[in-house]
Amino acid sequence: MSSIIQIQGIHHITLNGADRETSINFWQNILGMKLIFEQPNLDDLSTNHLYFDCGDGRTVTVFTHEERMPREIISDNKPGSVHHLAFWVSQSTIRVAEKNLNENGYPNTGVKDRGFMDSLYFREPLGLLIEIASYKFDPPAGYSHGQVLEKAHKIRVNRGAMNIEDIDVSQALNDLTWNK
């Protein structure tokens, strides 16, 4: 029997981006991910490879080619395709993001309350759906967001609710804090 691979987290995500200037403008100047280096795509030297810091030491990398220009076409959500990428931001940042996106010509959904988090959706220059997401809670010391959500899910199911709501998160935080 073979061993199970132990994943330790996402190392990086690589996207096919537009031209270099459009890609840098979006990922660095709109989303605030610093361009930390660039080099040729070592598997296809006609393509450039940009590396952006996501803020937690991980990177999003973007393959660029000067013939790829922004487009208005929205990709279909076909099985096996990427639906969207979600990036974690603070509650302060998500509140400012809608105005920033609007001022820079990026239509968006506005901040949506998801019960345990807030979300803001918009598209990058080639049409990929991007989400900025912010948890509405901080986990108690010694616990992760995932552990709080697992507990909140159980509470939600017991309530017979469709989705996790503020009351479920509040109860989960209370249970984890006082019932160690």
TAZI-V924617 format. One line per field, one symbol per residue. burial: 1 if it has 24 or more other ideal C-beta (glycine too) atoms within 12 Angstrom, else 0. A space follows every 50 residues. Layout:
BEGIN
burial: ???
END
This chain:
BEGIN
burial: 00000000000010111111011111110111101000000000001111 11010000111111100100000000000000011110100001001100 10000101101001111111111111111111111110000000100110 111011000000010001101110010000
END
